[in-house]
Amino acid sequence: MSLIVDPVHGSGGTYIPRRGPKSFAEAGYCGRSFNQGMLRFHDSETGPNFRKLCFEAFPELASLDKKADVLAFDWNGKQYLTAKLSGHKDLQVLVADLGSGTVEELASVAAFAAVLKLPEMDDYFGASLYDQWRERTGNANSALGFTDCVSYHLPLNLGGEDNIDNLRMVDLDVAWTLGAQIRRQTAHLAPGERIDIRYD
């Protein structure tokens, strides 16, 4: 299904990412939640905070310091950033995913906007897993709070499994603050390298 506005919303004002685009703000998306929390757009309170956290978690974004900024986030806590990338004429959307420890190029901003109007839009944001988790927890018809997310208890890049048993609802800020620390401390490890986690 395409975007359906939720009653849940943020408490901040308009937020326009650095270098644009202005179209989402002009359409009234800032601080709005859609499809029961599946996708939410940053406002003037969440935007600056998560821009900072994204750059802390993924130092490789440093080269895009004034060319990238957060736009939106999904139910799983993934951050969608707009960026001016070399080799591209149009602004692009990147996905910063703490669960997998990756930043990937998704599509142009225009293509991203077009996806939001498609009946199959839910498929692009992993709605099936989100719905499974909501049914399992008895929240099948409820929306996430504006600053909540359903993140992986054990990140996928640290051996966690991509299933509902590994999902927990947490505050988005907490997920990204802790996730940024873990990402920075493990980014240098080779795939499959064993780590010991100790709780004091």
HUGIGI-V714463 format. One record per backbone hydrogen bond with DSSP energy under -1.0 kcal/mol. NH is the residue of the N-H (numbers start at 1). CO is the residue of the C=O. If there is no record, write none. Layout:
NH & CO
NH & CO
//
This chain:
3 & 116
6 & 33
10 & 31
20 & 17
26 & 22
27 & 23
28 & 25
29 & 24
31 & 41
32 & 29
33 & 8
34 & 39
35 & 4
39 & 34
40 & 73
41 & 32
42 & 71
44 & 13
47 & 43
50 & 46
51 & 47
52 & 48
53 & 49
54 & 50
55 & 51
56 & 52
57 & 53
58 & 54
61 & 58
62 & 59
64 & 61
65 & 62
67 & 64
68 & 64
69 & 82
71 & 80
72 & 80
73 & 40
74 & 78
75 & 38
77 & 74
79 & 96
80 & 72
81 & 94
82 & 69
83 & 92
84 & 67
88 & 85
92 & 83
93 & 107
94 & 81
95 & 104
96 & 79
97 & 102
101 & 97
102 & 97
104 & 95
106 & 93
107 & 93
109 & 91
112 & 108
113 & 109
114 & 110
115 & 111
116 & 112
117 & 114
118 & 115
121 & 118
123 & 120
124 & 121
125 & 122
126 & 123
127 & 122
130 & 126
131 & 127
132 & 128
133 & 129
134 & 130
135 & 131
136 & 132
137 & 133
139 & 134
142 & 139
148 & 145
149 & 170
150 & 75
151 & 168
153 & 166
156 & 99
157 & 99
158 & 155
159 & 156
160 & 155
163 & 161
166 & 163
167 & 164
168 & 151
170 & 149
172 & 147
175 & 171
176 & 172
177 & 173
178 & 174
179 & 175
180 & 176
181 & 177
182 & 178
183 & 179
184 & 180
185 & 181
186 & 182
187 & 183
189 & 186
193 & 190
//
